[in-house]
Amino acid sequence: MMSRARKDVVSEWWWTIDRFLLAAALLLLACGFLLSLSASPSVTSRLGIDDSFYFVERHAMFLLPAVGILIATSFLNLRQVRRLSFFALIGTLLVLIALPSIGYSAKGAVRWLALGSYLLQPSEFLKPVFVVITAWLFAESARRPDIPCNLIAIGLFGLSASLLIIQPDFGQTVLLSLVWGSLFFMAGMPWIWIAILGVLGTIGLGVAYLTISHVTTRIDRFLTGTGDNFQVNRALEAITNGGWLGRGPGEGQVKFGLPDSHTDFIFSVAAEEFGIVLVMVLVAIFAFVVMRGLWHGLNESDRFVQLAVSGLVLLFGFQALINVCVNLRLMPAKGMTLPFVSYGGSSLMAVALGMGFVLALTRKRAASYRRRDARIGPMALPAVSGV
């Protein structure tokens, strides 16, 4: 056990990190690996892959760098979080702009970048860094009214959403819009702005429904219950079969007919094999992470930290909520992974990056740094507030 008296970097990190949030993140990662053992063999059987644990091995391969990203990012200070997010955002946007020309196409969408045998999904990494930079812009708008930070934030959102729609990836667009709208609201924007953006969002959804067949089909399937609802119906069947206590690890049968049982519908696999009681525990862990993060945001004095931490945990929570709601047929299917649990290297590492930012921003030493800078005087302000 590390002593409080030790002054090395690791000891300082251990005594200043939110260990409850860290434990919750690691527990979800462990649950994801456990569920991959249950869900992956059915996928390999359906795809004709001889190695039953092919996806388990790949999940483990992604799990190690994800834990590394989570821990390494949590060592950063406020300024380093902003700088890393800024350069990562620029790089990700450039990749997304070039993606229609250089990307890998599958299922009618160009969302991936082929790196050898690995497919990278840049939009996953866009989300956490977008939240951090948007939070910084909204925080700076009150401190520096001479710079149109709010307009820049609106333009950044418009550019990011447009690049996602081009792919097309409407699920990620909806998720990004929800988080951006929440940050906009928390930043104390005038109600007239909120009303205007709400009307524009409603109009945009209506136009998408009327002009994009993919959106029309999914919404109609959800509203009428007709059409190709095979995966959603099978997911509900799995949840029903599991009952309160489940059929037992590896004993689920519905997963063999679920093409995305290891990704979008892993929640249903968990419900069938481990029961409603245990998936409620899983949901409670997600809720704890969100509530713990919002509690940190409420008790922070730094506006940037308030908005960034709140935005990041809402991103985490909204993504989990969308995945669970799709599995329960409470909203149209969107192809959204369950954070830290579903199979997928890009998603796993991007969520780890976002949670690492949360751990870094909520460390106790951040407050002591702000008090130190306040004692130094006005000359320290650019180092604290600037990128």
Secondary structure, DSSP 8 states (H G I E B T S, - for coil): ---TT--SHHHHHHHHS-HHHHHHHHHHHHHHHHHHHHHHHHHHHHHT-S-TTHHHHHHHHHHHHHHHHHHHHTT--HHHHHHHHHHHHHHHHHHHHHHHHH-EEETTEEEEEEETTEEE-HHHHHHHHHHHHHHHHHHHHHH-TTS-HHHHHHHHHHHHHHHHHHTT-HHHHHHHHHHHHHHHHHTT--HHHHHHHHHHHHHHHHHHHHH-HHHHHHHHHHHH--SS-HHHHHHHHHHHHHTTT-S-TT--SGGGG-TTTTTTTHHHHHHHHHHHHHHHHHHHHHHHHHHHHHHHHHH---HHHHHHHHHHHHHHHHHHHHHHHHHTTSS-------TTTSS-HHHHHHHHHHHHHHHHHT-HHHHHHHHHHHHH-GGGHHHHH--
